[in-house]
């Protein structure tokens, strides 16, 4: 699918897909694998009756890591899909983006 097809694909509201570079995908997957391991670690801490403050600090670290993944995805989304859709005349993407940003900021 070339660039124009991608823009039309998004603009027409068909099934939408991201088009991340292999480097970005690898970075995101590495981060998510690390987060997955942290979550398993927290489950283990709870099973071992670890002091609550220690568990809460691990949860805070996981939330921070998830926020980093979200920021990376948001940046990529704004630099590609959002720009492409605006350039194709689809300004509904702004409202969609605002809803998403509000969810991320909760």
C-alpha positions in Angstrom: 0.0 0.0 0.0 1.6 3.3 -1.0 1.4 6.6 0.9 -1.7 7.9 -1.0 -3.5 4.5 -0.5 -2.7 4.8 3.3 -4.2 8.3 3.4 -7.3 7.2 1.6 -7.5 4.1 3.7 -7.6 6.2 6.9 -9.8 8.9 5.5 -12.5 6.6 4.2 -12.9 5.1 7.7 -12.2 1.5 6.6 -10.3 -0.8 8.9 -7.5 1.3 10.2 -4.0 0.0 10.8 -0.7 1.6 12.0 2.3 1.6 9.8 5.2 1.6 12.3 8.8 1.2 11.2 10.5 -2.1 12.1 12.7 -0.1 14.5 9.7 1.5 16.2 7.9 -1.9 16.4 10.9 -3.5 18.0 11.3 -0.7 20.5 7.7 -0.9 21.5 7.7 -4.7 21.8 10.9 -4.6 23.9 9.3 -2.1 26.3 6.0 -4.1 26.5 7.9 -7.3 27.2 9.7 -5.6 30.0 6.4 -4.3 31.4 4.9 -7.7 31.1 7.8 -9.1 33.2 7.3 -6.3 35.7 3.7 -7.2 36.1 4.6 -10.9 36.7 7.1 -9.6 39.3 4.4 -7.7 41.1 2.1 -10.8 41.1 5.0 -12.7 42.7 5.5 -9.9 45.3 1.9 -10.1 46.3 2.0 -13.9 46.5 5.0 -13.6 48.8 3.2 -11.0 51.0 5.8 -8.3 50.2 5.5 -5.1 52.1 2.8 -3.0 50.4 4.9 0.1 49.9 7.4 -1.9 47.9 4.7 -3.3 45.7 3.2 0.1 45.2 6.6 1.5 44.1 6.8 -1.3 41.5 3.3 -0.5 40.3 4.3 3.2 39.9 7.3 2.1 37.8 5.0 0.0 35.6 2.6 3.0 35.1 5.6 5.2 34.2 6.8 2.6 31.7 3.3 2.3 30.1 3.1 6.1 29.9 6.4 6.1 28.0 5.0 3.6 25.5 1.8 5.7 25.2 3.9 8.9 24.5 5.9 7.1 21.8 2.8 5.8 20.1 1.1 9.2 20.3 4.1 10.9 18.8 4.2 8.4 15.9 0.5 8.7 15.4 0.6 12.5 15.3 3.6 12.5 12.9 2.0 10.1 10.5 -1.7 9.2 10.6 -2.9 12.5 12.0 -0.9 14.6 9.5 -2.0 12.3 6.6 -5.7 12.6 7.5 -5.6 16.3 7.9 -3.8 16.7 4.5 -6.5 14.5 2.9 -9.2 16.9 4.3 -10.3 14.6 7.2 -10.5 17.0 10.2 -12.5 14.6 12.3 -9.1 13.1 13.3 -8.6 16.2 15.6 -11.7 15.3 17.7 -10.6 11.6 17.8 -7.1 12.7 18.9 -8.5 14.9 21.7 -10.6 12.1 23.1 -7.5 9.8 23.0 -5.3 12.4 24.7 -7.9 12.9 27.4 -7.9 9.2 28.1 -4.2 9.1 28.3 -4.1 12.0 30.8 -6.5 10.4 33.3 
